[in-house]
């Protein structure tokens, strides 16, 4: 029996997404914050959909990741994943698009009376957003063996003073258990990882493209800088004698903008960004020369060598700004992530799938991180983006036009079919536990 028609599948996914949004959103937007009651309600909704639509039971691993699995006829498996959790006041599509599209993959095989050639696992990764406690990609990092649960999570506290270990306990998850998630993932014998997600940015909309093929996730170098000068009275301190920490930070910010422009190429693979998103000035009143200024820098690039060049130039720029304004500068690391390019063979399947649906296959890197970034070092990985309109996310105004949603879902279903037909892929280079 043939699989259900793709347009009908896309319509069903969209209706499911609307149903979930109505269930878990309010006037401020989505409220599916990980480890909380609305998130659990959303997961219960998904579990019921799997039970009714596929006839299989969901399971949870020791990191709290939620799995729905349809057994196949051969060895190995493919994993389709994304996340149900959201930021507070988030959008109706961020993360859940990929999970519900994965559910539809299972339903299509079930309704078609067809057994897939390998087992298909659909996973809702736990706490992708990190919105409550600050650690993103928690569940997928645990499955990748890239999470030091005790070192990274034990000390985290939310704004209400709730400790993360206590929030985990409410969901039957422990820090020790999280360290066992990699063994569970390896036991699935995964051969590929596929993810569908909204872009969360304006590139596809600006290009008027409904769907895009993701080249990989950019590497990140994130630091906090502290420029230390001398506070002084704004009327009494002559300009040439000031040790103005804010002016040094401001010059640094402008220099970083110039660094990103200098390193950005004309192709999607060579696009880079630099952002100074946090500035804290002390003593922070109108009649004082700033004696201390903290500023963040977030550098991103898909090419690791380019990213390191940007970092070296940023450090030189900070030193030059400090010298010019008679201050000192200190660097504190916040985050280091290497670029995660996706699998070339799977990306070729994605290009073909997107082109069949839309007529062309634009490519773009992902500046935001996704669970696919944790999977890429372990198994061949590919990702498809749906256009975001008006090109924003992590807000209730996040949206994607239904024609673009339809096309992205149909292209993703074609990608899954092509991947299954091509198995086995070349053996994956399994990443070591970190």
C-alpha positions in Angstrom: 0.0 0.0 0.0 1.5 3.4 -0.9 2.2 6.1 1.7 -0.4 8.8 2.1 -0.2 11.8 -0.3 2.3 14.4 0.9 0.0 17.4 0.6 -2.5 15.6 2.9 0.3 14.9 5.3 1.4 18.5 5.3 -2.1 19.7 6.1 -2.3 17.3 9.0 1.0 18.5 10.4 -0.2 22.1 10.2 -3.5 21.3 11.9 -1.7 19.5 14.7 0.6 22.5 15.2 -2.4 24.8 15.5 -4.0 22.4 18.0 -0.8 22.4 20.1 -0.5 26.1 20.0 -4.0 26.6 21.2 -3.4 24.1 24.1 0.0 25.6 25.3 -0.1 29.3 24.4 -1.7 32.4 25.9 -1.9 36.1 24.9 1.9 36.4 25.5 2.8 33.4 23.2 4.0 29.8 23.8 4.6 28.7 27.3 6.2 25.3 26.8 9.2 26.0 29.1 11.2 22.9 29.8 10.7 21.0 33.0 7.5 22.9 33.8 3.8 22.0 33.7 2.8 23.3 30.3 5.8 21.5 28.8 4.6 18.3 30.4 1.1 18.9 29.0 2.5 19.4 25.5 4.5 16.1 25.9 1.3 14.4 27.0 -0.4 15.7 23.9 2.4 14.3 21.7 2.3 10.9 23.5 -1.4 10.6 22.9 -0.9 11.5 19.2 1.7 8.8 18.9 -0.5 6.2 20.7 -3.6 6.9 18.5 -1.8 7.6 15.2 1.0 5.1 15.3 0.0 2.5 17.9 3.3 2.6 19.7 4.3 3.7 23.2 6.7 6.6 23.8 9.7 6.0 26.1 12.0 8.4 27.9 15.7 8.1 28.3 17.6 9.0 31.5 18.1 12.6 30.3 14.4 13.2 29.9 14.4 12.9 26.1 11.1 11.6 24.8 11.3 8.9 22.1 8.6 7.4 19.7 9.9 4.5 17.7 8.5 2.5 14.7 10.4 -0.8 14.2 11.9 -1.5 10.8 12.8 -4.6 8.9 16.6 -4.2 9.0 19.4 -3.3 11.4 20.1 0.3 12.4 17.9 3.3 12.6 17.4 6.9 11.6 16.6 9.6 14.1 14.3 12.5 13.4 14.3 15.1 16.1 13.7 18.6 17.4 12.2 20.0 20.6 8.8 20.7 22.1 10.0 23.2 24.7 9.9 26.9 24.0 11.1 30.2 25.5 8.5 32.0 27.6 6.3 33.9 25.2 7.8 32.1 22.3 6.3 31.2 18.9 4.0 28.4 17.8 6.5 26.7 15.5 10.0 26.9 17.1 11.0 23.3 17.7 7.6 21.7 17.5 7.5 21.8 13.7 10.3 19.2 13.5 8.7 17.0 16.2 5.2 17.0 14.6 6.7 16.4 11.1 8.5 13.4 12.6 5.3 12.1 14.0 3.8 12.4 10.5 6.6 10.2 9.2 5.6 7.5 11.6 1.9 7.9 10.8 2.5 7.6 7.0 4.2 4.3 7.4 1.6 3.0 9.8 -1.3 4.1 7.6 0.4 2.8 4.4 0.8 -0.6 6.0 4.5 -0.4 5.2 7.4 -1.4 7.3 10.3 1.0 7.1 13.7 -0.6 6.1 15.2 0.5 9.4 13.7 1.6 12.7 12.6 5.2 12.7 13.0 7.1 16.0 11.3 10.5 16.6 12.8 12.3 19.5 11.7 15.4 21.5 15.0 16.6 22.9 14.6 17.8 26.5 15.4 21.5 27.2 16.8 22.6 23.9 16.1 26.3 24.7 17.7 26.5 28.1 15.2 29.3 28.7 14.7 28.6 32.5 18.2 27.6 33.6 20.5 28.9 30.8 22.0 25.6 29.5 20.8 25.1 25.9 20.8 21.7 24.1 20.6 19.9 27.4 19.0 16.6 26.2 20.8 16.3 22.9 24.2 17.2 24.5 23.6 14.4 27.1 22.8 11.9 24.3 26.0 13.0 22.5 28.1 12.5 25.6 28.9 16.2 25.5 27.3 17.2 28.8 29.1 17.3 32.2 25.8 17.1 34.1 27.3 17.7 37.6 29.8 20.4 36.5 27.4 22.3 34.2 24.0 21.8 35.8 24.2 21.2 39.5 24.7 24.9 40.4 22.0 26.4 38.1 19.1 28.2 39.6 16.1 29.9 37.9 14.7 33.3 38.6 12.3 32.0 41.3 15.3 30.4 43.1 14.5 26.8 42.1 17.6 24.7 41.7 17.8 22.7 38.4 18.4 19.3 40.2 15.1 19.9 42.0 13.3 20.8 38.7 14.8 17.6 37.2 13.5 15.6 40.1 10.0 16.8 39.4 10.4 15.1 36.0 12.0 11.9 37.3 15.5 12.9 35.9 18.7 13.0 37.9 22.2 14.3 37.1 23.7 10.9 37.4 21.1 9.5 35.0 21.9 12.2 32.4 25.4 10.7 32.2 23.9 7.5 30.9 22.0 9.0 28.0 24.9 8.5 25.5 24.8 4.7 26.1 21.1 4.7 25.3 21.7 6.7 22.1 24.4 4.3 21.0 22.1 1.3 21.6 19.8 2.7 18.9 22.5 2.1 16.2 21.7 5.4 14.5 22.7 5.7 10.8 21.5 9.3 10.2 19.9 12.3 11.9 17.4 14.6 10.2 15.7 17.8 11.5 13.1 20.3 10.2 13.1 23.7 11.8 12.0 27.2 11.1 14.9 29.5 10.1 14.3 32.0 12.9 15.9 34.7 10.8 15.1 36.9 7.7 17.3 35.4 5.0 14.8 33.1 3.3 12.0 35.7 3.5 14.3 38.4 2.0 15.2 36.0 -0.8 11.5 35.1 -1.2 12.4 31.4 -0.7 9.9 29.2 1.2 12.4 26.5 2.1 16.2 26.2 2.5 18.9 23.6 2.9 21.1 24.1 6.0 24.8 23.9 5.4 25.6 23.4 9.1 25.6 25.4 12.4 28.1 28.1 12.9 30.9 27.8 15.4 30.7 30.2 18.3 33.3 32.2 20.3 31.6 34.1 23.1 33.4 36.1 25.8 32.7 38.8 28.4 35.2 41.7 28.4 35.8 44.0 31.3 37.4 47.4 30.5 38.7 49.0 33.7 39.6 52.6 33.9 38.9 55.3 36.5 35.5 56.9 37.4 35.6 60.7 37.6 33.4 63.7 37.7 32.1 64.6 34.2 32.7 68.3 34.7 36.1 68.1 36.5 38.0 65.5 34.4 39.7 67.0 31.3 39.2 64.8 28.1 42.9 64.1 27.6 43.2 62.8 31.2 40.2 60.6 31.3 40.4 56.8 31.6 37.0 56.2 30.0 36.1 52.5 30.1 32.9 53.0 28.0 34.7 54.7 25.1 37.1 51.7 25.0 34.2 49.3 24.9 32.4 51.3 22.3 35.4 51.4 20.1 35.8 47.6 20.5 32.2 47.1 19.5 32.6 49.1 16.3 35.9 47.3 15.5 34.1 44.0 15.9 31.5 45.1 13.4 34.3 46.0 11.0 35.9 42.6 11.6 32.7 40.8 10.7 32.3 42.9 7.6 35.9 42.2 6.5 35.5 38.4 6.9 32.1 38.0 5.4 32.1 36.6 1.9 29.5 36.8 -0.8 28.3 33.2 -0.4 26.2 31.6 2.3 29.1 29.4 3.4 31.3 32.5 4.1 28.7 34.7 5.9 29.9 35.6 9.5 28.5 37.7 12.3 29.8 39.5 15.3 27.5 40.8 18.1 28.0 42.9 21.2 24.7 42.2 23.0 25.4 43.1 26.6 26.9 46.4 28.0 27.1 47.2 31.7 28.5 50.6 32.7 29.6 51.7 36.2 29.0 53.9 38.1 26.2 54.4 35.5 25.0 58.0 36.3 24.9 61.0 34.1 27.7 63.0 35.7 30.3 60.3 36.0 33.0 59.2 33.5 32.5 55.4 33.3 35.2 53.7 35.3 34.3 50.1 34.4 32.4 48.7 31.4 31.6 45.1 30.7 30.7 44.1 27.2 30.0 40.8 25.5 31.2 39.6 22.2 29.6 36.7 20.2 31.5 35.7 17.1 30.1 33.1 14.6 31.3 31.5 11.4 30.9 28.2 9.6 34.6 28.0 8.8 36.7 27.2 11.9 39.8 29.0 10.6 37.9 32.1 9.8 36.3 32.1 13.3 39.7 31.9 14.9 41.0 34.7 12.8 38.1 36.8 13.9 38.8 36.0 17.5 42.5 37.0 17.1 41.6 40.3 15.5 39.0 41.0 18.2 41.6 40.5 20.9 44.0 42.9 19.1 41.1 45.4 18.7 40.4 45.2 22.5 44.0 45.8 23.3 44.2 48.7 21.0 41.0 50.3 22.4 42.3 49.8 25.9 45.6 51.5 25.1 44.0 54.4 23.3 41.7 55.2 26.2 44.2 54.5 29.0 42.3 51.5 30.5 42.9 47.8 31.0 40.9 44.9 29.6 40.2 41.5 30.9 38.7 38.5 28.9 36.4 35.9 30.4 35.2 32.9 28.3 31.5 32.2 28.1 31.1 29.7 25.3 33.2 27.8 22.7 31.5 25.7 20.0 33.3 24.4 16.9 31.5 24.7 13.6 29.3 21.7 12.8 29.0 21.2 9.0 26.4 18.8 7.9 26.8 15.6 5.9 27.4 16.2 2.2 25.5 13.2 0.9 22.4 14.0 3.1 22.6 17.6 2.0 22.5 16.5 -1.6 19.3 14.5 -0.8 17.9 17.7 0.9 18.7 19.8 -2.2 16.9 17.4 -4.5 13.9 17.2 -2.2 13.6 21.0 -1.8 14.1 21.6 -5.5 11.4 19.1 -6.3 8.9 21.0 -4.2 9.9 24.6 -4.8 11.9 24.6 -8.0 15.2 25.6 -6.4 17.3 24.8 -3.4 18.8 27.8 -1.6 21.5 27.1 1.0 22.3 28.9 4.2 24.2 28.3 7.4 22.5 28.3 10.7 23.6 31.0 13.1 21.4 29.7 15.9 22.4 26.4 17.5 20.1 23.4 17.1 20.0 19.9 18.4 21.4 18.9 15.0 24.7 20.5 16.1 25.1 17.9 18.8 24.3 15.1 16.5 26.6 16.1 13.6 29.8 14.8 15.2 28.1 11.5 15.9 26.1 10.6 12.8 25.5 11.9 9.3 23.2 14.9 9.8 21.0 17.1 7.6 18.6 19.9 8.3 15.9 21.8 6.3 14.7 25.3 7.2 11.2 26.7 6.7 11.0 30.4 6.0 10.3 32.6 9.0 8.1 35.6 8.5 8.7 38.3 9.6 12.1 36.8 10.1 12.1 36.6 13.8 11.7 34.0 16.6 11.6 33.7 20.4 8.5 36.0 20.3 4.8 35.5 19.9 5.0 37.3 16.6 7.0 34.4 15.1 5.3 33.0 12.1 5.7 31.1 8.8 3.1 31.5 6.0 1.1 28.3 5.5 2.3 27.8 1.8 5.9 27.8 3.1 5.0 25.5 5.9 3.4 23.1 3.4 6.4 23.1 1.1 8.9 22.7 4.0 7.0 19.7 5.4 6.7 18.1 1.9 10.4 18.6 1.2 11.3 17.1 4.6 9.1 14.0 3.9 11.0 13.6 0.6 14.3 13.9 2.4 13.3 11.1 4.8 12.2 8.8 2.0 15.5 9.5 0.1 17.6 8.8 3.2 15.8 5.5 3.9 16.2 4.4 0.3 20.0 5.1 0.4 20.8 3.2 3.5 23.3 2.1 4.6 25.2 5.3 4.4 29.0 5.4 4.8 29.9 4.4 8.4 29.6 7.4 10.8 32.6 8.6 12.7 31.2 8.4 16.2 32.3 11.2 18.4 34.0 10.4 21.7 32.2 11.0 25.0 33.2 14.5 26.2 
